[in-house]
Amino acid sequence: MMKTLSILLTLFTLPAWGYNFTKDFANGFYWQNLPVKMTVIDADSSRKAKLENLTQQAMGEWQTRSGHTLWNFVIANGSAPTSNIIRWSTNFAAETGMDANTVLAVTIRYTDGPYFAKAEIVFNGKHPQLAYNSNILTTLTHELGHTQGLDHSSDMSAVMAPTLQNPYYGLATDDVSGIEAAYDETNHRQLIHFVSPLATNNETTSKSPLSCGTVGAATTGASTNSLLSLSAGMLIGFVRKIYRWFKSLL
């Protein structure tokens, strides 16, 4: 009786929510190769240099904490690269379809066959919060998590929470656990050459923003796409945690 009660108490005190995977990653899409090459492009040389520096800082924190090489930062040398870019937009709403009053940045992922073919981080250049380098760094850290398949976390202390961490104190344990889980899953799929049943060869998805950073309460500035993605990710994350708990009892 006491053992049963203990199990029930454990079940109901489990951390039900935390990191989650994006809908496309949860559906089986992944990077064919890691690390992912990322480049900053910007016609403004001063802003470009600033974004390059902050990007390397954000990448460094993720990679130091996780112990994995997730990105390879590449400096653009003239011609614009064709994939995996970080850029500044002064026409954010028109380009992304997101709410320019609340959304700081968006990560757009494209797929080709079973793989992520391209990732693009677009900053809302007219948002007043991005006048501060500290907020740009935090937003970059958040958006880079999306490029690896992390969705919004319900742990509000995590950088992957759907709202801006201000002040930002560094990656939370939930962030690190999430990126490690995404890395392990990607590595596993690469090893077995996994092909999602949802994949279509030689067809790239249309441009649609799948994840974003927002300011204020989670109910403000959350787009329909991001809410659907968050809901699906939270459900998947909950099921995974319950499964792991039951498996540990066997």
Helices and strands as residue ranges (DSSP letters): H 2-13, H 23-26, E 36-41, H 45-66, E 71-75, E 85-89, H 92-96, E 103-113, E 115-124, G 128-131, H 133-147, H 173-192, E 200-204, E 211-214, H 224-249
